[in-house]
Amino acid sequence: MRPQLLDPPPYFADLPDPRRELRNNLHPLHDIQMIVLCAVLSGVEDWVGMEAFAKEAWL
């Protein structure tokens, strides 16, 4: 039997968005969370790598 993957967004649904309303809101918070989660699971270890991951694989 193959293990089932859980759906991550419900685990992050209650997190408040700490960003200012009028600035830094180019992307929804849940997109950023998923990018970071996928990047970390892919072995990325720093913010520069996460940016490169996001540009290549997500955005």
PQR file with spaces between the fields and no chain letter, atoms N, CA, C, O and H, PARSE charges and radii, in Angstrom:
ATOM       1  N    MET     1       0.836   -1.181    0.000 -0.4000 1.5000
ATOM       2  CA   MET     1       0.000    0.000    0.000 -0.0000 2.0000
ATOM       3  C    MET     1       0.885    1.249    0.000  0.5500 1.7000
ATOM       4  O    MET     1       1.808    1.368    0.805 -0.5500 1.4000
ATOM       5  N    ARG     2       0.592    2.163   -0.901 -0.4000 1.5000
ATOM       6  CA   ARG     2       1.367    3.406   -0.993 -0.0000 2.0000
ATOM       7  C    ARG     2       0.900    4.400    0.056  0.5500 1.7000
ATOM       8  O    ARG     2      -0.300    4.517    0.305 -0.5500 1.4000
ATOM       9  H    ARG     2      -0.158    2.066   -1.555  0.4000 1.0000
ATOM      10  N    PRO     3       1.834    5.122    0.676 -0.5600 1.5000
ATOM      11  CA   PRO     3       1.420    6.147    1.649  0.2800 2.0000
ATOM      12  C    PRO     3       0.719    7.304    0.945  0.5500 1.7000
ATOM      13  O    PRO     3       1.067    7.662   -0.181 -0.5500 1.4000
ATOM      14  N    GLN     4      -0.258    7.877    1.610 -0.4000 1.5000
ATOM      15  CA   GLN     4      -0.981    9.011    1.043 -0.0000 2.0000
ATOM      16  C    GLN     4      -0.345   10.314    1.495  0.5500 1.7000
ATOM      17  O    GLN     4       0.061   10.458    2.648 -0.5500 1.4000
ATOM      18  H    GLN     4      -0.540    7.586    2.524  0.4000 1.0000
ATOM      19  N    LEU     5      -0.265   11.251    0.578 -0.4000 1.5000
ATOM      20  CA   LEU     5       0.245   12.572    0.908 -0.0000 2.0000
ATOM      21  C    LEU     5      -0.894   13.431    1.449  0.5500 1.7000
ATOM      22  O    LEU     5      -2.004   13.415    0.917 -0.5500 1.4000
ATOM      23  H    LEU     5      -0.595   11.134   -0.359  0.4000 1.0000
ATOM      24  N    LEU     6      -0.612   14.162    2.489 -0.4000 1.5000
ATOM      25  CA   LEU     6      -1.615   15.048    3.068 -0.0000 2.0000
ATOM      26  C    LEU     6      -1.685   16.341    2.279  0.5500 1.7000
ATOM      27  O    LEU     6      -0.727   16.724    1.608 -0.5500 1.4000
ATOM      28  H    LEU     6       0.290   14.175    2.921  0.4000 1.0000
ATOM      29  N    ASP     7      -2.816   17.004    2.361 -0.4000 1.5000
ATOM      30  CA   ASP     7      -3.018   18.276    1.686 -0.0000 2.0000
ATOM      31  C    ASP     7      -2.501   19.389    2.607  0.5500 1.7000
ATOM      32  O    ASP     7      -3.121   19.656    3.636 -0.5500 1.4000
ATOM      33  H    ASP     7      -3.594   16.693    2.905  0.4000 1.0000
ATOM      34  N    PRO     8      -1.374   20.052    2.264 -0.5600 1.5000
ATOM      35  CA   PRO     8      -0.766   21.018    3.186  0.2800 2.0000
ATOM      36  C    PRO     8      -1.556   22.314    3.424  0.5500 1.7000
ATOM      37  O    PRO     8      -1.508   22.818    4.546 -0.5500 1.4000
ATOM      38  N    PRO     9      -2.283   22.893    2.445 -0.5600 1.5000
ATOM      39  CA   PRO     9      -2.904   24.193    2.697  0.2800 2.0000
ATOM      40  C    PRO     9      -3.783   24.298    3.945  0.5500 1.7000
ATOM      41  O    PRO     9      -3.745   25.337    4.602 -0.5500 1.4000
ATOM      42  N    PRO    10      -4.569   23.285    4.307 -0.5600 1.5000
ATOM      43  CA   PRO    10      -5.369   23.446    5.535  0.2800 2.0000
ATOM      44  C    PRO    10      -4.530   23.659    6.797  0.5500 1.7000
ATOM      45  O    PRO    10      -4.990   24.291    7.748 -0.5500 1.4000
ATOM      46  N    TYR    11      -3.311   23.138    6.808 -0.4000 1.5000
ATOM      47  CA   TYR    11      -2.456   23.322    7.977 -0.0000 2.0000
ATOM      48  C    TYR    11      -1.982   24.762    8.122  0.5500 1.7000
ATOM      49  O    TYR    11      -1.653   25.198    9.225 -0.5500 1.4000
ATOM      50  H    TYR    11      -2.937   22.625    6.036  0.4000 1.0000
ATOM      51  N    PHE    12      -1.943   25.497    7.029 -0.4000 1.5000
ATOM      52  CA   PHE    12      -1.473   26.880    7.039 -0.0000 2.0000
ATOM      53  C    PHE    12      -2.613   27.897    6.953  0.5500 1.7000
ATOM      54  O    PHE    12      -2.356   29.100    6.938 -0.5500 1.4000
ATOM      55  H    PHE    12      -2.211   25.143    6.132  0.4000 1.0000
ATOM      56  N    ALA    13      -3.847   27.444    6.896 -0.4000 1.5000
ATOM      57  CA   ALA    13      -4.994   28.328    6.647 -0.0000 2.0000
ATOM      58  C    ALA    13      -5.180   29.385    7.734  0.5500 1.7000
ATOM      59  O    ALA    13      -5.635   30.489    7.434 -0.5500 1.4000
ATOM      60  H    ALA    13      -4.056   26.467    6.909  0.4000 1.0000
ATOM      61  N    ASP    14      -4.846   29.082    8.972 -0.4000 1.5000
ATOM      62  CA   ASP    14      -5.084   30.022   10.068 -0.0000 2.0000
ATOM      63  C    ASP    14      -3.923   30.963   10.343  0.5500 1.7000
ATOM      64  O    ASP    14      -3.999   31.780   11.261 -0.5500 1.4000
ATOM      65  H    ASP    14      -4.476   28.185    9.216  0.4000 1.0000
ATOM      66  N    LEU    15      -2.853   30.865    9.569 -0.4000 1.5000
ATOM      67  CA   LEU    15      -1.721   31.757    9.789 -0.0000 2.0000
ATOM      68  C    LEU    15      -2.054   33.169    9.325  0.5500 1.7000
ATOM      69  O    LEU    15      -2.520   33.349    8.200 -0.5500 1.4000
ATOM      70  H    LEU    15      -2.792   30.201    8.823  0.4000 1.0000
ATOM      71  N    PRO    16      -1.829   34.162   10.158 -0.5600 1.5000
ATOM      72  CA   PRO    16      -2.087   35.551    9.736  0.2800 2.0000
ATOM      73  C    PRO    16      -1.014   36.017    8.759  0.5500 1.7000
ATOM      74  O    PRO    16       0.132   35.572    8.813 -0.5500 1.4000
ATOM      75  N    ASP    17      -1.401   36.904    7.881 -0.4000 1.5000
ATOM      76  CA   ASP    17      -0.468   37.469    6.906 -0.0000 2.0000
ATOM      77  C    ASP    17       0.198   38.689    7.540  0.5500 1.7000
ATOM      78  O    ASP    17      -0.472   39.701    7.742 -0.5500 1.4000
ATOM      79  H    ASP    17      -2.332   37.265    7.837  0.4000 1.0000
ATOM      80  N    PRO    18       1.498   38.631    7.861 -0.5600 1.5000
ATOM      81  CA   PRO    18       2.162   39.733    8.561  0.2800 2.0000
ATOM      82  C    PRO    18       2.546   40.896    7.657  0.5500 1.7000
ATOM      83  O    PRO    18       3.045   41.911    8.141 -0.5500 1.4000
ATOM      84  N    ARG    19       2.322   40.767    6.361 -0.4000 1.5000
ATOM      85  CA   ARG    19       2.739   41.823    5.442 -0.0000 2.0000
ATOM      86  C    ARG    19       1.784   43.006    5.508  0.5500 1.7000
ATOM      87  O    ARG    19       0.619   42.857    5.876 -0.5500 1.4000
ATOM      88  H    ARG    19       1.917   39.942    5.968  0.4000 1.0000
ATOM      89  N    ARG    20       2.286   44.178    5.148 -0.4000 1.5000
ATOM      90  CA   ARG    20       1.444   45.374    5.083 -0.0000 2.0000
ATOM      91  C    ARG    20       0.419   45.212    3.971  0.5500 1.7000
ATOM      92  O    ARG    20       0.686   44.540    2.975 -0.5500 1.4000
ATOM      93  H    ARG    20       3.232   44.300    4.848  0.4000 1.0000
ATOM      94  N    GLU    21      -0.730   45.810    4.129 -0.4000 1.5000
ATOM      95  CA   GLU    21      -1.797   45.652    3.141 -0.0000 2.0000
ATOM      96  C    GLU    21      -1.453   46.257    1.793  0.5500 1.7000
ATOM      97  O    GLU    21      -1.805   45.691    0.758 -0.5500 1.4000
ATOM      98  H    GLU    21      -0.946   46.356    4.939  0.4000 1.0000
ATOM      99  N    LEU    22      -0.779   47.386    1.783 -0.4000 1.5000
ATOM     100  CA   LEU    22      -0.550   48.088    0.528 -0.0000 2.0000
ATOM     101  C    LEU    22       0.803   47.788   -0.106  0.5500 1.7000
ATOM     102  O    LEU    22       1.053   48.196   -1.240 -0.5500 1.4000
ATOM     103  H    LEU    22      -0.493   47.846    2.624  0.4000 1.0000
ATOM     104  N    ARG    23       1.672   47.088    0.600 -0.4000 1.5000
ATOM     105  CA   ARG    23       3.009   46.797    0.071 -0.0000 2.0000
ATOM     106  C    ARG    23       3.310   45.317    0.210  0.5500 1.7000
ATOM     107  O    ARG    23       2.767   44.645    1.087 -0.5500 1.4000
ATOM     108  H    ARG    23       1.468   46.757    1.522  0.4000 1.0000
ATOM     109  N    ASN    24       4.165   44.818   -0.645 -0.4000 1.5000
ATOM     110  CA   ASN    24       4.652   43.437   -0.572 -0.0000 2.0000
ATOM     111  C    ASN    24       3.564   42.386   -0.732  0.5500 1.7000
ATOM     112  O    ASN    24       3.702   41.277   -0.216 -0.5500 1.4000
ATOM     113  H    ASN    24       4.606   45.365   -1.357  0.4000 1.0000
ATOM     114  N    ASN    25       2.509   42.705   -1.422 -0.4000 1.5000
ATOM     115  CA   ASN    25       1.439   41.734   -1.623 -0.0000 2.0000
ATOM     116  C    ASN    25       1.311   41.359   -3.095  0.5500 1.7000
ATOM     117  O    ASN    25       0.202   41.306   -3.628 -0.5500 1.4000
ATOM     118  H    ASN    25       2.397   43.606   -1.841  0.4000 1.0000
ATOM     119  N    LEU    26       2.427   41.102   -3.749 -0.4000 1.5000
ATOM     120  CA   LEU    26       2.382   40.721   -5.150 -0.0000 2.0000
ATOM     121  C    LEU    26       1.818   39.321   -5.337  0.5500 1.7000
ATOM     122  O    LEU    26       1.226   39.017   -6.373 -0.5500 1.4000
ATOM     123  H    LEU    26       3.327   41.146   -3.316  0.4000 1.0000
ATOM     124  N    HIS    27       2.002   38.464   -4.327 -0.4000 1.5000
ATOM     125  CA   HIS    27       1.547   37.078   -4.409 -0.0000 2.0000
ATOM     126  C    HIS    27       0.787   36.728   -3.144  0.5500 1.7000
ATOM     127  O    HIS    27       1.146   37.195   -2.063 -0.5500 1.4000
ATOM     128  H    HIS    27       2.483   38.711   -3.486  0.4000 1.0000
ATOM     129  N    PRO    28      -0.260   35.912   -3.254 -0.5600 1.5000
ATOM     130  CA   PRO    28      -0.991   35.492   -2.052  0.2800 2.0000
ATOM     131  C    PRO    28      -0.080   34.722   -1.095  0.5500 1.7000
ATOM     132  O    PRO    28       0.833   34.017   -1.524 -0.5500 1.4000
ATOM     133  N    LEU    29      -0.339   34.865    0.193 -0.4000 1.5000
ATOM     134  CA   LEU    29       0.488   34.227    1.205 -0.0000 2.0000
ATOM     135  C    LEU    29       0.517   32.715    1.042  0.5500 1.7000
ATOM     136  O    LEU    29       1.564   32.099    1.239 -0.5500 1.4000
ATOM     137  H    LEU    29      -1.081   35.438    0.541  0.4000 1.0000
ATOM     138  N    HIS    30      -0.611   32.103    0.685 -0.4000 1.5000
ATOM     139  CA   HIS    30      -0.618   30.642    0.556 -0.0000 2.0000
ATOM     140  C    HIS    30       0.281   30.181   -0.593  0.5500 1.7000
ATOM     141  O    HIS    30       0.833   29.083   -0.529 -0.5500 1.4000
ATOM     142  H    HIS    30      -1.461   32.604    0.525  0.4000 1.0000
ATOM     143  N    ASP    31       0.440   30.992   -1.641 -0.4000 1.5000
ATOM     144  CA   ASP    31       1.378   30.639   -2.710 -0.0000 2.0000
ATOM     145  C    ASP    31       2.818   30.664   -2.202  0.5500 1.7000
ATOM     146  O    ASP    31       3.611   29.776   -2.516 -0.5500 1.4000
ATOM     147  H    ASP    31      -0.009   31.884   -1.693  0.4000 1.0000
ATOM     148  N    ILE    32       3.142   31.674   -1.426 -0.4000 1.5000
ATOM     149  CA   ILE    32       4.493   31.787   -0.870 -0.0000 2.0000
ATOM     150  C    ILE    32       4.783   30.619    0.063  0.5500 1.7000
ATOM     151  O    ILE    32       5.877   30.054    0.032 -0.5500 1.4000
ATOM     152  H    ILE    32       2.498   32.395   -1.171  0.4000 1.0000
ATOM     153  N    GLN    33       3.817   30.259    0.884 -0.4000 1.5000
ATOM     154  CA   GLN    33       3.997   29.136    1.797 -0.0000 2.0000
ATOM     155  C    GLN    33       4.247   27.839    1.039  0.5500 1.7000
ATOM     156  O    GLN    33       5.113   27.052    1.423 -0.5500 1.4000
ATOM     157  H    GLN    33       2.929   30.718    0.910  0.4000 1.0000
ATOM     158  N    MET    34       3.505   27.614   -0.019 -0.4000 1.5000
ATOM     159  CA   MET    34       3.674   26.387   -0.793 -0.0000 2.0000
ATOM     160  C    MET    34       5.010   26.376   -1.531  0.5500 1.7000
ATOM     161  O    MET    34       5.639   25.325   -1.651 -0.5500 1.4000
ATOM     162  H    MET    34       2.802   28.252   -0.331  0.4000 1.0000
ATOM     163  N    ILE    35       5.448   27.527   -2.023 -0.4000 1.5000
ATOM     164  CA   ILE    35       6.755   27.615   -2.679 -0.0000 2.0000
ATOM     165  C    ILE    35       7.856   27.246   -1.687  0.5500 1.7000
ATOM     166  O    ILE    35       8.745   26.458   -2.006 -0.5500 1.4000
ATOM     167  H    ILE    35       4.937   28.381   -1.926  0.4000 1.0000
ATOM     168  N    VAL    36       7.793   27.816   -0.486 -0.4000 1.5000
ATOM     169  CA   VAL    36       8.807   27.537    0.534 -0.0000 2.0000
ATOM     170  C    VAL    36       8.782   26.068    0.925  0.5500 1.7000
ATOM     171  O    VAL    36       9.837   25.445    1.039 -0.5500 1.4000
ATOM     172  H    VAL    36       7.070   28.457   -0.227  0.4000 1.0000
ATOM     173  N    LEU    37       7.598   25.503    1.133 -0.4000 1.5000
ATOM     174  CA   LEU    37       7.487   24.100    1.505 -0.0000 2.0000
ATOM     175  C    LEU    37       8.076   23.195    0.421  0.5500 1.7000
ATOM     176  O    LEU    37       8.862   22.296    0.717 -0.5500 1.4000
ATOM     177  H    LEU    37       6.741   26.010    1.041  0.4000 1.0000
ATOM     178  N    CYS    38       7.694   23.435   -0.828 -0.4000 1.5000
ATOM     179  CA   CYS    38       8.200   22.608   -1.933 -0.0000 2.0000
ATOM     180  C    CYS    38       9.705   22.782   -2.115  0.5500 1.7000
ATOM     181  O    CYS    38      10.415   21.816   -2.396 -0.5500 1.4000
ATOM     182  H    CYS    38       7.055   24.166   -1.068  0.4000 1.0000
ATOM     183  N    ALA    39      10.188   24.001   -1.958 -0.4000 1.5000
ATOM     184  CA   ALA    39      11.622   24.248   -2.110 -0.0000 2.0000
ATOM     185  C    ALA    39      12.414   23.516   -1.023  0.5500 1.7000
ATOM     186  O    ALA    39      13.435   22.891   -1.312 -0.5500 1.4000
ATOM     187  H    ALA    39       9.612   24.786   -1.730  0.4000 1.0000
ATOM     188  N    VAL    40      11.949   23.591    0.215 -0.4000 1.5000
ATOM     189  CA   VAL    40      12.645   22.916    1.308 -0.0000 2.0000
ATOM     190  C    VAL    40      12.624   21.409    1.101  0.5500 1.7000
ATOM     191  O    VAL    40      13.635   20.742    1.318 -0.5500 1.4000
ATOM     192  H    VAL    40      11.120   24.098    0.450  0.4000 1.0000
ATOM     193  N    LEU    41      11.486   20.867    0.686 -0.4000 1.5000
ATOM     194  CA   LEU    41      11.403   19.429    0.432 -0.0000 2.0000
ATOM     195  C    LEU    41      12.292   19.011   -0.737  0.5500 1.7000
ATOM     196  O    LEU    41      12.673   17.846   -0.848 -0.5500 1.4000
ATOM     197  H    LEU    41      10.664   21.409    0.510  0.4000 1.0000
ATOM     198  N    SER    42      12.620   19.966   -1.610 -0.4000 1.5000
ATOM     199  CA   SER    42      13.494   19.689   -2.751 -0.0000 2.0000
ATOM     200  C    SER    42      14.966   19.868   -2.415  0.5500 1.7000
ATOM     201  O    SER    42      15.831   19.645   -3.263 -0.5500 1.4000
ATOM     202  H    SER    42      12.311   20.913   -1.520  0.4000 1.0000
ATOM     203  N    GLY    43      15.254   20.270   -1.182 -0.4000 1.5000
ATOM     204  CA   GLY    43      16.643   20.394   -0.760 -0.0000 2.0000
ATOM     205  C    GLY    43      17.197   21.802   -0.761  0.5500 1.7000
ATOM     206  O    GLY    43      18.386   21.987   -0.502 -0.5500 1.4000
ATOM     207  H    GLY    43      14.552   20.451   -0.494  0.4000 1.0000
ATOM     208  N    VAL    44      16.386   22.793   -1.039 -0.4000 1.5000
ATOM     209  CA   VAL    44      16.853   24.179   -1.026 -0.0000 2.0000
ATOM     210  C    VAL    44      17.097   24.596    0.423  0.5500 1.7000
ATOM     211  O    VAL    44      16.293   24.294    1.305 -0.5500 1.4000
ATOM     212  H    VAL    44      15.420   22.643   -1.249  0.4000 1.0000
ATOM     213  N    GLU    45      18.205   25.288    0.663 -0.4000 1.5000
ATOM     214  CA   GLU    45      18.584   25.626    2.030 -0.0000 2.0000
ATOM     215  C    GLU    45      18.692   27.122    2.315  0.5500 1.7000
ATOM     216  O    GLU    45      18.966   27.496    3.456 -0.5500 1.4000
ATOM     217  H    GLU    45      18.858   25.533   -0.054  0.4000 1.0000
ATOM     218  N    ASP    46      18.490   27.984    1.332 -0.4000 1.5000
ATOM     219  CA   ASP    46      18.593   29.414    1.596 -0.0000 2.0000
ATOM     220  C    ASP    46      17.579   30.181    0.756  0.5500 1.7000
ATOM     221  O    ASP    46      16.940   29.632   -0.141 -0.5500 1.4000
ATOM     222  H    ASP    46      18.267   27.681    0.406  0.4000 1.0000
ATOM     223  N    TRP    47      17.449   31.474    1.077 -0.4000 1.5000
ATOM     224  CA   TRP    47      16.438   32.301    0.399 -0.0000 2.0000
ATOM     225  C    TRP    47      16.770   32.516   -1.072  0.5500 1.7000
ATOM     226  O    TRP    47      15.866   32.621   -1.901 -0.5500 1.4000
ATOM     227  H    TRP    47      17.968   31.921    1.807  0.4000 1.0000
ATOM     228  N    VAL    48      18.044   32.583   -1.401 -0.4000 1.5000
ATOM     229  CA   VAL    48      18.435   32.748   -2.803 -0.0000 2.0000
ATOM     230  C    VAL    48      17.993   31.525   -3.603  0.5500 1.7000
ATOM     231  O    VAL    48      17.487   31.656   -4.717 -0.5500 1.4000
ATOM     232  H    VAL    48      18.778   32.498   -0.727  0.4000 1.0000
ATOM     233  N    GLY    49      18.185   30.346   -3.036 -0.4000 1.5000
ATOM     234  CA   GLY    49      17.743   29.126   -3.686 -0.0000 2.0000
ATOM     235  C    GLY    49      16.238   29.058   -3.815  0.5500 1.7000
ATOM     236  O    GLY    49      15.719   28.556   -4.812 -0.5500 1.4000
ATOM     237  H    GLY    49      18.597   30.240   -2.130  0.4000 1.0000
ATOM     238  N    MET    50      15.517   29.569   -2.797 -0.4000 1.5000
ATOM     239  CA   MET    50      14.047   29.583   -2.866 -0.0000 2.0000
ATOM     240  C    MET    50      13.561   30.521   -3.952  0.5500 1.7000
ATOM     241  O    MET    50      12.587   30.227   -4.645 -0.5500 1.4000
ATOM     242  H    MET    50      15.938   29.978   -1.987  0.4000 1.0000
ATOM     243  N    GLU    51      14.238   31.650   -4.101 -0.4000 1.5000
ATOM     244  CA   GLU    51      13.869   32.579   -5.167 -0.0000 2.0000
ATOM     245  C    GLU    51      14.078   31.929   -6.534  0.5500 1.7000
ATOM     246  O    GLU    51      13.225   32.035   -7.416 -0.5500 1.4000
ATOM     247  H    GLU    51      15.030   31.888   -3.538  0.4000 1.0000
ATOM     248  N    ALA    52      15.205   31.264   -6.703 -0.4000 1.5000
ATOM     249  CA   ALA    52      15.483   30.591   -7.976 -0.0000 2.0000
ATOM     250  C    ALA    52      14.469   29.472   -8.226  0.5500 1.7000
ATOM     251  O    ALA    52      14.001   29.298   -9.352 -0.5500 1.4000
ATOM     252  H    ALA    52      15.898   31.179   -5.987  0.4000 1.0000
ATOM     253  N    PHE    53      14.136   28.725   -7.194 -0.4000 1.5000
ATOM     254  CA   PHE    53      13.136   27.663   -7.299 -0.0000 2.0000
ATOM     255  C    PHE    53      11.787   28.241   -7.719  0.5500 1.7000
ATOM     256  O    PHE    53      11.122   27.705   -8.606 -0.5500 1.4000
ATOM     257  H    PHE    53      14.516   28.866   -6.280  0.4000 1.0000
ATOM     258  N    ALA    54      11.389   29.334   -7.078 -0.4000 1.5000
ATOM     259  CA   ALA    54      10.098   29.946   -7.380 -0.0000 2.0000
ATOM     260  C    ALA    54      10.030   30.452   -8.815  0.5500 1.7000
ATOM     261  O    ALA    54       9.023   30.275   -9.500 -0.5500 1.4000
ATOM     262  H    ALA    54      11.929   29.770   -6.357  0.4000 1.0000
ATOM     263  N    LYS    55      11.106   31.081   -9.259 -0.4000 1.5000
ATOM     264  CA   LYS    55      11.105   31.620  -10.623 -0.0000 2.0000
ATOM     265  C    LYS    55      11.088   30.523  -11.673  0.5500 1.7000
ATOM     266  O    LYS    55      10.459   30.665  -12.722 -0.5500 1.4000
ATOM     267  H    LYS    55      11.924   31.225   -8.703  0.4000 1.0000
ATOM     268  N    GLU    56      11.775   29.436  -11.389 -0.4000 1.5000
ATOM     269  CA   GLU    56      11.887   28.366  -12.380 -0.0000 2.0000
ATOM     270  C    GLU    56      10.698   27.409  -12.320  0.5500 1.7000
ATOM     271  O    GLU    56      10.174   27.006  -13.358 -0.5500 1.4000
ATOM     272  H    GLU    56      12.286   29.320  -10.537  0.4000 1.0000
ATOM     273  N    ALA    57      10.280   27.050  -11.136 -0.4000 1.5000
ATOM     274  CA   ALA    57       9.306   25.978  -11.009 -0.0000 2.0000
ATOM     275  C    ALA    57       7.890   26.437  -10.730  0.5500 1.7000
ATOM     276  O    ALA    57       6.952   25.669  -10.947 -0.5500 1.4000
ATOM     277  H    ALA    57      10.705   27.377  -10.292  0.4000 1.0000
ATOM     278  N    TRP    58       7.699   27.654  -10.259 -0.4000 1.5000
ATOM     279  CA   TRP    58       6.366   28.022   -9.793 -0.0000 2.0000
ATOM     280  C    TRP    58       5.795   29.213  -10.543  0.5500 1.7000
ATOM     281  O    TRP    58       4.738   29.110  -11.165 -0.5500 1.4000
ATOM     282  H    TRP    58       8.461   28.277  -10.083  0.4000 1.0000
ATOM     283  N    LEU    59       6.479   30.327  -10.486 -0.4000 1.5000
ATOM     284  CA   LEU    59       5.876   31.575  -10.985 -0.0000 2.0000
ATOM     285  C    LEU    59       6.119   31.732  -12.446  0.5500 1.7000
ATOM     286  O    LEU    59       5.688   32.719  -13.041 -0.5500 1.4000
ATOM     287  H    LEU    59       7.338   30.410   -9.981  0.4000 1.0000
